[in-house]
Amino acid sequence: MNLSNTLFYLTAQAEGQAPQGGGLGSFMPLILIFVIFYFLLIRPQKQKQKKLQLQVDAMRTGDKVITAGGIHGLVTNVKNQSVTVKVDNNVKIEFEKGSIATVINKDSSEPEPEPEESNNESDDSKTEEGNRDTFQRDK
């Protein structure tokens, strides 16, 4: 027998055997894994992105924001594609709206607790942090 006859004989034998498990049954574990990934990873991430996009679109002057780079600030101007954020006294930075990671509306923020008065009041007890805006992350 030569090589071509041997190959012809082996392929004829392989065609005679019935396929194992069918076509859809072999893809069922992959389909199940995709469904699990969709409900555990993809869907919650899309919902989070939609919520952030709605917050960025509804952003107004006076809202507090945290950028993707971690900069905290107060929105002073909102444009079509960018916002101007006041970081410190006389320091304003312009950011793209896409770089905003968290928006804290001025209406929804909780009032800050009043500092307790101590017996010995002095000007040295006031710190620079007391003059700055405080920020709270959304939970």
Buried (B, 14 or more C-beta within 10 A) or exposed (E): EEEEEEEEEEEEEEEEEEEEEEEEEEEEEEEEEEEEEEEEEEEEEEEEEEEBEEBBEEBEEEBBBBBEEEBBBBBBEBEEEBBBBBBEEEEEBEBEBEBBBBBBEEEEBEEEEEEEEEEEEEEEEEEEEEEEEEBEEEE
